[in-house]
Amino acid sequence: MKPAITIEYCPKCNWLLRSAWMAQELLSTFSDDLHGVTLVPSEVAGRYTIHLDGVLIWDRKREGHFPEPKELKQKVRDIIAPDRGLGHNDR
């Protein structure tokens, strides 16, 4: 089965659009490689985390910032398809 991504975001912080944007970026880049991206409103204020098959790959608090599409795509690629090129995102 293909891997799945879960983005947990704080709805009180109005991070739904940011989460949807990241989901769209990931699905556009990895449409053949991912089972899907699920958006989950968090019950914890300020939370923005991204899991790949249940493994935490991004935590806004730990990293100190939101992921840029480029760095998130590189991180996902390195896990699910390390030999795949990302074109301009690899520069």
C-alpha positions in Angstrom: 0.0 0.0 0.0 1.2 3.5 -0.8 2.2 5.8 2.2 -0.3 8.3 3.6 0.4 11.8 5.0 -1.5 13.4 7.9 -1.4 17.1 8.5 -2.6 18.1 12.0 -3.3 21.8 12.2 -4.7 24.3 14.8 -8.1 25.5 13.5 -8.1 28.3 16.2 -4.9 29.7 14.6 -6.6 29.6 11.2 -4.1 27.2 9.7 -6.5 25.3 7.6 -5.6 27.1 4.3 -1.9 26.6 5.0 -2.6 22.9 5.5 -4.7 22.6 2.4 -1.9 24.4 0.4 0.7 21.9 1.7 -1.7 19.0 0.9 -2.2 20.3 -2.7 1.6 20.7 -3.1 2.3 17.2 -1.9 -0.5 15.6 -4.0 0.6 17.5 -7.1 4.2 16.3 -6.7 3.6 12.8 -5.5 0.2 11.9 -7.1 1.5 8.4 -8.1 3.4 7.8 -4.9 0.9 8.7 -2.1 -2.3 7.0 -0.9 -3.5 10.4 0.2 -3.2 13.4 2.5 -5.5 13.8 5.4 -6.1 17.1 7.2 -6.9 16.8 10.9 -8.0 19.8 13.1 -6.0 19.6 16.3 -7.5 19.9 19.7 -4.1 21.3 20.9 -3.7 25.0 20.3 -0.7 25.9 18.1 -0.1 22.5 16.8 1.1 22.0 13.2 2.5 18.5 12.6 3.0 16.3 9.6 3.1 12.5 9.8 4.0 10.0 7.1 2.5 6.6 7.9 2.3 7.6 11.5 5.9 8.8 11.8 6.4 12.4 12.7 8.3 14.2 9.9 7.6 17.8 10.8 6.7 19.6 14.0 6.3 23.4 13.7 7.4 23.9 17.4 10.4 21.6 17.1 11.6 23.1 13.8 10.8 26.6 14.8 8.9 27.4 11.6 6.3 26.1 9.1 7.8 24.0 6.3 8.3 25.6 2.9 6.9 23.4 0.1 10.4 22.8 -1.2 11.8 21.4 2.1 8.7 19.4 2.8 8.8 17.8 -0.7 12.4 17.0 -0.2 11.8 15.4 3.1 8.9 13.3 1.8 10.9 12.3 -1.3 13.9 11.3 0.8 11.6 8.8 2.6 9.3 7.4 -0.1 11.4 7.8 -3.3 15.0 8.7 -2.5 16.2 8.2 -6.1 13.5 10.5 -7.6 14.5 14.0 -8.8 12.3 17.0 -7.9 13.5 19.3 -10.7 13.9 22.9 -9.6 13.1 21.9 -6.0 16.5 20.1 -5.8 18.4 23.2 -6.5 
